[in-house]
C-alpha cells in the first residue's frame, strides 16, 4: 500500500461524506505568514506588527508592517513593496509610526509614517544603516544602535570583487554575518526635528540593548568592556548621561557572567534585567530575573522565579508590578510579578504559548499567542477577563485544515528522573491502531518543546506519523540541575531520556516499535547522531546541521568559547578524552540506520564539514545515506524553494525506509 493510498483510506474512514478536512502540506505551509513585534499605539486604538511571508514567485522571504484596530476590524497594510519593513514603534505623541526598512538593496534606515497622511519618509541616512532604535520619552529624539562604517559601506561605486578579510580578533566568525572585524556596534541619538545625529558610545567593544530612562536623560545599555571581551561572556549593565557631551558610561553591575535586557521602572529608580547567575556553568546557566536599585547599586534575584528563564521583562504602566515571559515545564507563560512581595500571577499560560506582548498606557494587554493546533495570532483581554482574538492572519488559509492533537505526558526516564514529552497524533488518529513514529529532538540543547504550534511536527503528523517531542536533560524550563546534567556528557543522559519517551509511547500502544525514525536539527541533529551510534531500533534517521567529530569544529565554527568552557583547549593532551568521549564520530562503525544528512553551505554555527564527514563515513561503510546541501544558506533555510525541497526529501526518505503502510 502506498502512502497516498493509506492516507486516502485513513481520511475516508474518518470523515462522513458531508465533511472533508484538508491535509496540512508543504504548499500550505509555504503560504503561511508569521506575525511578530507587536506594538500598541499610545491611544490604544491600534496594534502594529511585522508580518513575515514567503514570496513564492521571487523565491525569497519578505517582511512588511501592518496594523489592526483594537476595537475590531480588518488589518491595514502600512508598507508594501520596496523591500523589507519591520520593527514598528509608535512615537509617544501618537503622531508617527516608525519602522526599519531597507527599501530595496539599501541598508535599513528608520522611516516615519505620519498618521495624518502622506508617504513614509526616511529619518536616518547612515551609510551602514541602523540595527535597532528606540523613541525617547519626549518623542524629540531616537536612540540608534549602529555599527561603525566599514570601507565597503563608504564606497561610492561597487567594487568588482570584495575586499580581503583582515582579522585580528579572537572571536572572528558569526553565522549569518561572516568574518568579524573590529567595526563595532555603538549608540547614537538623532534629533527628529533637525535630523542631526550624535554618537554616544565609542571603543573596541559592542554596545547593545539600550533603554531610555523615563525622564529621557539617561540610557541603560549592555556591553562587555573587559580587557579581552572575546575571551568571556561577561556583559554588564552600563548607564550613560545623554545631557552631557561627551559622557563616560558608568558601570552598574559587577558580575562574572551575562547581564542583559535592562528595562526601567516608571519612577526611574530601578532596572529589571536578566542575569545568567552562574560563573561555573556559563553555557547552561538559566537567565533569571533580577532587579537593580540604581541608587544603592544592589541587585536582587526574584526568588519566586528561581531557575526559570525569563524574556523581555517590562515594568507595568502602574509601576507596582512587572510583566515578563517565562519558559517553564513545557509552557511559555506571560506572568505578572508583584514588586513588593514578588508573588507570581500567571496572566496567560497552560496551552497558550506567548511569544510577544505589549501593554497600552491604560494597562490593556495585547499578546501574540499560538496554540497546539493554531499558529500565532494577536489577542487581547475583554471586559470579562477572557482573551479574545484580534487578528486573522491564518483564518482563511487554515480554515479547512485538520491538525493533529497534542498531549503532554510525564514519565520516569530512570529512577528518580522525571521527563516530559509532547506527543502529536496524526489527524484521524484511532486508538485501536499503533502508528509509525518520528522522534523529533529539539536544538539548543538549551531549549524546550512547548504547546506552541509546531509546523514541522504537524507536517510529519499529516504524513501519518506520531511525532514524539521530549524535553530531555539539557533543556531549559526544568531548573538548573536538569539543564546542566549533560555538561561534558552529550549523548548520555539526554539519550536515555529521548529513548524513554519512545518507550512510553510504545507501552501506551500508540507507537509501532518496528516503524520508528529519529530527526533533529542543530543540537537535535547532534543528538540524533548519538542515537544512531547507540541503537539500531530506528528504521531511518534525518540529521540536519549536525556534528560528529567535534574537534574539527574548533576554530572553524563560532563557538570557540563554548568548546573551551566545557571541554578545555583541544590541543592539550589532558583534554583529549573529554573531546573524544562525546564525539559520535568514533562510534560510527556501529551505525546501521539509513541516514539523510542535510545542511546549509554557509552555516558557521554548525559548519557543513560536519555533515560531509558523517556522510562519507556512512557511504564508506555501505550504510544507506544521502547528503543534501543548500547553496548560500546559513544555519536555517530562508529560500522557499529550498524549504519545499527539504520537506520533500524528508517525506521521501521516511516513506522509503519507515513505510507508513502497515
Phi, psi and omega in degrees: 000129180281165178300318182297316180296318180300312181295323179298314179294320181300312184281336176292320180284336184281322188247146175288162182301336184274348184233121179232132175249146179270151179273137176290121182230176185296321180297321176294315178304317183292341178269356179287152176247156178236123177269148179201175172054056181284145183212117182271140182290153181302330178274359176073013186266341183221151170242120175268152180202163177261139179242122179262129179213163181256129175268100186288332180289317180268354177059051177209170177256150180227157173232143179220164181249133179232167169217154183228137179293135179288341177277356182106153181132171183289153176289150184242123177287130179259342176224155178204132179062196175055038174093199184261139176231142185196179179055063177286138177215143182264142172290149183302332180273004175075007185277321187244145163249116181261155181214163163262137181210139179267347176043060180096228183268007182277153175296154184295134176234164173278128177243151183242128173255112179281121184291350176279350178129170179099166180283160176297143181236141179286139174261320181254156177212063181263133184305323184270354180083182183238134180272318178204169182202161177214137173290143171285157180302330180278343183081005182271342182225160169238139174267129185242141169255119190223137175276144176305141179290134176269166175305324179295323178297328185270356178299134176277330181235149177297143177268146180295331179221148179293158177292152173297152175275124176245114193236133172222014178268152174290312176273098192244006179221151173205131179300145182072350180248308182112210178290142183259142178240199181257019171277117193251164176271126180229172184256141179227161166237147175234134176281124185296321184287315186263344184062023175281134184247140180227130178278136184255323184238153185217171172116172184271057176201162183264139176244135187209177175051050182286150180216127180287143169287157183301330180272358177075010183262343183227157176230128170265140180209175185245134178200145171260102183249030174289171183298324180230079186297336179285349183267352186212177180246026191276071173280138180237167172269139181230157181235133183233133176272117183274353183273351178242150181218116001279166179230133180267125180298145177252130182284134183254326179242153186222062180252170177254022180219190189276124167248141187202174170055055179288143175216140188272146168284154182302331179273359177074012184263344184225155170236129168267144181202172176254146180219132177272084195281058175204112179280342183275335182230066186300327181285319187262002180292128182279123177297121184244167183273133176225157179232127183255128170275112188294323182292314183274338183080006182271138177246149179225127173289144176278101189298330181291346175245030181302130177062028176244125180289137179238151178233141168050056177294139180217132174291139178291160181298331181283347176078356184261351178212178185225141179250141177202160173266135179239150177250112190212115172047057176074015176233153172234098192258154165261122183235156176244131181247122174289125187287339179275314185258344185063019174289147185253131171244123176281109181284322182204130182191222184057242181264011171262117181260119184264120179256342179198158177203163173208155181238130176286161179304332179273005178093356179293132184260144174229140184217148173264114189238137167230157189231168185307323182247015183211122181286177194301132173222162180270130180236161171216172182263131177272183185294339179272359180086010179264147177277126182239146185279132176262313186270166177218054184300322187246003191302312183288315185296320189256009187303323185255012181272133174261114180262159179285149178282149181240134175231143174254132181229151176245143180208171180263123179281314173211166186311122177085001182243109178269134181233145174248148176213149175260138179240117179256121185263147179298149172305136181080017181305136179241125189299332185282356182248150167261151189235156169296154186221150174241121171281112185254108186261130182281164181272193179120266006285359185277069178216186173204147166284148177218192183280002182295154178301125182243101187294323179297314180295321179292326176296318179292320178297323179295340176275359177104012182259146160279130181253123184254120185235088182275156169252086183283172175304141191108338178285145167282165179104352184230020176098162186294318181299319179296315183294322185268006183295338181262007178305121182062020183216045178297139181079012178257265180302323182292326174298314178303319184290317182290327177290325176297326177296321177292317181296326177299315179293326177293316180297329178284350182085007181282321194251135172276110186295345179271352184229073182233147175229160177233139185213140173198161180234142181064234178298332174299323175289324179295319176290327173302319179295324173296317183302314185284346173274345185252344182208151175249024183285345184262138181279342180201157176223147171231120182237118185247135177047053188247181180217153176230316180258091192294329182296334179288346177280332186298125182081358179244330176260190184265007192251033182304323180293317181300310181303314182294319182294322185269320189243347182088172181295128187287343181276351179273132184301325183291346181258354186301317182297322180296319179291314186289325187296327183259006179269116179299342184307321186278004175238012183294344176293347180273348190282130172236355186283126173303128191230125172266124184245124185224157178179173179265141184299323186253024179289118175251008170279301170233091190302154186295342176306326180296315179294322179296319180296316178299314183299314186292325177295315181296319179295317179300326183271357178083013176280132178305124184209153176217137178248127177235121182241131183259118186300138173061016180261151182264219186287338174229157185272142180233355180266119185306318181293330176290321177299315179298316179298319181301310183289329174295323175297316178305306187297320179295316182297316181292319180295322182292319190255337180260323178063102180294322185294141181298000000 
